[in-house]
């Protein structure tokens, strides 16, 4: 039983010497692209939320009229 626990602990530790498959320039360009995508998605979510509030308010007004 101790053998299986020690082997599972050895497999679960990350390898510190593993090299990344990307260069520093590629990582920098991915960081910039990810930031742009995050801003775009945030803008889309805010617009969708505002649209939902406006349409919901109109539906409430329309149904009470």
C-alpha positions as CSV (number, residue, x, y, z in Angstrom):
1,X,0.0,0.0,0.0
2,X,2.9,2.4,0.7
3,X,4.3,1.6,-2.8
4,X,1.1,2.8,-4.5
5,X,1.0,6.0,-2.5
6,X,4.6,6.8,-3.1
7,X,4.2,6.3,-6.9
8,X,1.1,8.4,-7.0
9,X,2.8,11.2,-5.1
10,X,5.7,11.0,-7.6
11,X,3.4,11.2,-10.6
12,X,1.4,14.1,-9.1
13,X,4.3,16.5,-8.6
14,X,5.0,18.9,-11.6
15,X,8.2,18.7,-13.4
16,X,10.2,21.9,-12.9
17,X,12.7,21.2,-15.7
18,X,10.1,20.9,-18.5
19,X,10.7,23.5,-21.2
20,X,7.8,25.6,-22.7
21,X,7.1,24.9,-26.4
22,X,6.9,28.7,-27.1
23,X,9.5,31.4,-27.4
24,X,9.4,34.6,-25.4
25,X,8.2,36.5,-28.4
26,X,5.3,34.1,-29.0
27,X,4.3,34.3,-25.4
28,X,4.3,38.1,-25.5
29,X,2.1,38.1,-28.6
30,X,-0.3,35.6,-27.1
31,X,-0.5,37.8,-24.0
32,X,-1.5,40.9,-26.1
33,X,-4.0,38.8,-28.1
34,X,-5.5,37.4,-24.9
35,X,-5.9,40.8,-23.4
36,X,-7.7,42.1,-26.5
37,X,-10.0,39.1,-26.5
38,X,-10.8,39.6,-22.9
39,X,-11.7,43.3,-23.5
40,X,-13.9,42.3,-26.4
41,X,-15.7,39.6,-24.4
42,X,-16.2,42.0,-21.5
43,X,-17.7,44.6,-23.9
44,X,-20.0,42.0,-25.4
45,X,-21.2,40.8,-22.0
46,X,-21.9,44.4,-20.8
47,X,-23.8,45.2,-24.0
48,X,-25.9,42.0,-23.7
49,X,-26.6,42.8,-20.0
50,X,-27.7,46.4,-20.8
51,X,-29.8,45.2,-23.7
52,X,-31.5,42.7,-21.4
53,X,-32.3,45.4,-18.9
54,X,-33.7,47.8,-21.5
55,X,-35.8,45.2,-23.2
56,X,-37.0,43.8,-19.9
57,X,-38.1,47.3,-18.8
58,X,-39.9,47.8,-22.0
59,X,-41.7,44.5,-21.7
60,X,-42.8,45.4,-18.1
61,X,-44.0,48.8,-19.4
62,X,-45.8,47.2,-22.3
63,X,-47.5,44.5,-20.2
64,X,-48.7,47.1,-17.6
65,X,-50.1,49.4,-20.2
